[in-house]
Amino acid sequence: MNHSPTQVWDFFIRFFHWTLVAAFIASYLSEGEYQLHFYAGWYIGILLVCRLVWGLVGSKHARFLDFIKPPREIIRYARALVSGDGKKPPHYLGHNPLGGLMVVLLLGSLAMTTVSGILLYTAENPSPLAFIGQNAFNKAESDESAIPKAPAQAGAHEIKTAKHEDKQESVWEEIHEFFANFTLLLVLFHVAGVLVSSKLHDENLVKAMFTGKKTTD
């Protein structure tokens, strides 16, 4: 078989991939390190926005249209993968159908992790972004607080508001933790898929994400 190296992944895709890996590891392991966790999360958010844009206007194999396949094609590829008839599934220069599905799931889960993290932060800390979280949910309470109240009435209102805020924080925290752990699970499946595909097609997909080049028949 004659293997010819072909440029597949452009610089942005490679930069996106490996800095996202570093940022996710940093954010996942830095739960107790508040500042590192915060900035790593924001960096991931910025990367996701850039990837969304690049998926529309970037190079051929970076575009969503290149690797988001219809369900029928995904199922057909999955069946070929586990058929056990000795035949290799079809080779794709870019992402294969299952790989494309994994990219979509990872981007979606990372987006939910990032957004829930921002909402959790704004629920805990008044900030320029508070309108997204705490203030948006507490608009009615904020309007009520402007009305003069008797001391006992004011105290009851503060307790009610504090409980409401604690409930918000708890909800966003649970959502944030769920998607962070779900993303980690997807990453493990992604790594397994990369190893299996590399073995099946006799190519080094990890190296390809560094060099940008893959082999063609």
C-alpha positions as CSV (number, residue, x, y, z in Angstrom):
1,M,0.0,0.0,0.0
2,N,1.4,3.4,-1.0
3,H,0.9,5.9,1.8
4,S,1.0,9.5,0.7
5,P,1.0,12.2,3.5
6,T,-1.8,14.8,3.0
7,Q,-2.3,18.0,5.0
8,V,-5.7,17.6,6.8
9,W,-5.7,19.6,10.0
10,D,-4.9,23.3,9.7
11,F,-2.9,25.2,12.4
12,F,-6.0,26.5,14.2
13,I,-7.5,23.0,14.6
14,R,-4.3,21.7,16.1
15,F,-3.9,24.7,18.3
16,F,-7.5,24.4,19.4
17,H,-7.2,20.7,20.1
18,W,-4.1,20.7,22.3
19,T,-4.8,24.0,24.2
20,L,-8.3,22.7,24.9
21,V,-6.8,19.5,26.3
22,A,-4.5,21.5,28.5
23,A,-7.3,23.9,29.6
24,F,-9.7,21.1,30.4
25,I,-7.2,19.2,32.5
26,A,-6.3,22.5,34.3
27,S,-10.0,23.3,35.0
28,Y,-11.0,19.8,36.0
29,L,-8.1,19.4,38.4
30,S,-8.3,22.9,39.8
31,E,-11.7,22.9,41.5
32,G,-10.0,24.1,44.7
33,E,-7.8,26.7,42.9
34,Y,-10.5,29.2,42.2
35,Q,-8.6,31.6,40.0
36,L,-7.0,28.9,37.8
37,H,-10.4,27.2,37.5
38,F,-12.1,30.4,36.6
39,Y,-9.6,31.5,33.9
40,A,-9.3,28.0,32.4
41,G,-13.1,27.9,32.1
42,W,-13.2,31.3,30.4
43,Y,-10.4,30.2,28.0
44,I,-12.4,27.1,27.1
45,G,-15.4,29.3,26.4
46,I,-13.4,31.5,24.1
47,L,-12.0,28.5,22.3
48,L,-15.5,27.1,21.7
49,V,-16.7,30.3,20.2
50,C,-13.7,30.4,17.8
51,R,-14.2,26.7,16.9
52,L,-17.9,27.4,16.1
53,V,-16.8,30.2,13.7
54,W,-14.1,28.0,12.2
55,G,-16.5,25.2,11.7
56,L,-18.4,27.5,9.3
57,V,-15.5,29.3,7.5
58,G,-12.4,27.2,8.1
59,S,-10.5,24.7,6.0
60,K,-12.3,21.8,4.4
61,H,-11.9,19.2,7.1
62,A,-12.5,21.7,9.9
63,R,-15.9,22.5,8.7
64,F,-19.0,20.9,10.3
65,L,-20.4,20.0,6.9
66,D,-17.3,17.7,6.4
67,F,-17.8,15.5,9.4
68,I,-21.4,15.9,10.7
69,K,-23.0,12.9,9.1
70,P,-26.6,11.7,8.9
71,P,-27.7,9.0,11.5
72,R,-27.9,6.4,8.7
73,E,-24.2,6.9,7.8
74,I,-23.1,6.8,11.4
75,I,-25.0,3.6,12.1
76,R,-23.6,2.0,8.9
77,Y,-20.1,2.9,9.9
78,A,-20.6,1.6,13.5
79,R,-21.9,-1.7,12.1
80,A,-18.9,-2.0,9.8
81,L,-16.7,-1.4,12.8
82,V,-18.0,-4.3,14.8
83,S,-19.1,-6.6,12.0
84,G,-16.2,-9.1,12.7
85,D,-16.1,-10.1,9.0
86,G,-12.5,-9.2,8.7
87,K,-13.2,-6.1,6.5
88,K,-12.0,-2.7,7.6
89,P,-14.6,0.1,7.8
90,P,-14.2,2.8,5.2
91,H,-11.3,5.2,5.7
92,Y,-12.0,8.9,6.0
93,L,-9.4,11.6,5.5
94,G,-11.1,13.8,8.1
95,H,-13.2,12.6,11.0
96,N,-15.1,9.4,10.4
97,P,-18.8,9.4,11.2
98,L,-18.4,8.3,14.8
99,G,-15.5,10.7,15.2
100,G,-17.7,13.5,13.9
101,L,-20.4,12.6,16.3
102,M,-17.9,12.6,19.2
103,V,-16.7,16.1,18.2
104,V,-20.3,17.4,18.3
105,L,-21.0,15.7,21.7
106,L,-17.7,17.1,23.1
107,L,-18.3,20.6,21.9
108,G,-21.9,20.5,23.3
109,S,-20.9,19.1,26.6
110,L,-18.0,21.6,27.0
111,A,-20.4,24.4,26.1
112,M,-22.8,23.3,28.8
113,T,-20.0,23.0,31.3
114,T,-18.8,26.5,30.5
115,V,-22.2,28.2,30.5
116,S,-23.2,26.5,33.8
117,G,-19.9,27.5,35.3
118,I,-20.5,31.1,34.3
119,L,-24.0,31.1,35.7
120,L,-22.7,29.5,38.9
121,Y,-20.1,32.2,39.2
122,T,-22.5,35.0,38.6
123,A,-24.9,33.5,41.2
124,E,-22.2,33.6,43.8
125,N,-20.4,36.8,42.8
126,P,-22.0,40.1,41.7
127,S,-20.1,41.1,38.6
128,P,-20.5,42.7,35.2
129,L,-22.0,39.4,34.1
130,A,-24.4,39.2,36.9
131,F,-27.4,40.0,34.6
132,I,-26.8,36.5,33.1
133,G,-27.2,34.7,36.4
134,Q,-28.1,36.1,39.8
135,N,-29.8,39.4,38.8
136,A,-31.7,37.8,36.0
137,F,-33.3,35.3,38.3
138,N,-33.7,37.7,41.2
139,K,-35.4,40.5,39.3
140,A,-38.7,40.2,41.1
141,E,-36.9,40.1,44.5
142,S,-34.7,43.1,43.6
143,D,-37.8,45.1,42.7
144,E,-39.5,44.2,45.9
145,S,-36.4,45.1,47.9
146,A,-36.7,48.7,46.8
147,I,-39.9,49.0,48.7
148,P,-39.4,50.2,52.3
149,K,-40.2,47.4,54.8
150,A,-40.5,47.1,58.6
151,P,-37.4,45.6,60.3
152,A,-39.0,42.2,60.8
153,Q,-40.4,42.2,57.2
154,A,-37.0,43.2,55.8
155,G,-35.3,40.4,57.8
156,A,-37.7,37.8,56.5
157,H,-37.2,39.0,53.0
158,E,-33.4,38.7,53.3
159,I,-33.7,35.2,54.6
160,K,-36.0,34.3,51.7
161,T,-33.6,35.9,49.2
162,A,-30.6,34.1,50.7
163,K,-32.4,30.7,50.5
164,H,-33.4,31.4,46.9
165,E,-29.8,32.3,46.0
166,D,-28.5,29.2,47.7
167,K,-30.9,27.1,45.7
168,Q,-29.8,28.7,42.5
169,E,-26.2,28.0,43.3
170,S,-26.9,24.4,44.2
171,V,-28.8,23.8,40.9
172,W,-26.0,25.4,38.8
173,E,-23.3,23.6,40.7
174,E,-25.0,20.2,40.1
175,I,-25.4,21.0,36.4
176,H,-21.8,22.1,36.1
177,E,-20.4,19.0,37.9
178,F,-22.6,16.7,35.8
179,F,-21.4,18.1,32.5
180,A,-17.8,18.3,33.6
181,N,-17.9,14.6,34.5
182,F,-19.8,13.8,31.3
183,T,-17.2,15.6,29.3
184,L,-14.5,13.5,31.0
185,L,-16.4,10.3,30.1
186,L,-16.6,11.5,26.5
187,V,-12.9,12.2,26.4
188,L,-12.1,8.7,27.5
189,F,-14.3,7.3,24.7
190,H,-12.7,9.7,22.3
191,V,-9.2,8.4,23.3
192,A,-10.3,4.8,22.9
193,G,-11.8,5.6,19.5
194,V,-8.6,7.3,18.4
195,L,-6.6,4.2,19.4
196,V,-9.0,1.8,17.7
197,S,-9.1,3.8,14.5
198,S,-5.3,4.2,14.4
199,K,-4.9,0.4,14.7
200,L,-7.6,-0.4,12.1
201,H,-6.2,1.9,9.5
202,D,-2.5,1.6,10.4
203,E,-2.1,5.4,11.0
204,N,-1.0,7.5,14.0
205,L,-3.9,9.9,14.6
206,V,-2.2,11.4,17.7
207,K,0.8,12.3,15.6
208,A,-1.5,13.6,12.8
209,M,-3.0,16.1,15.3
210,F,0.5,17.5,15.9
211,T,1.7,17.5,12.3
212,G,-1.7,18.1,10.6
213,K,-0.9,15.3,8.1
214,K,-2.6,12.0,7.5
215,T,-1.9,9.2,5.1
216,T,-4.0,8.3,2.0
217,D,-4.0,5.1,0.0
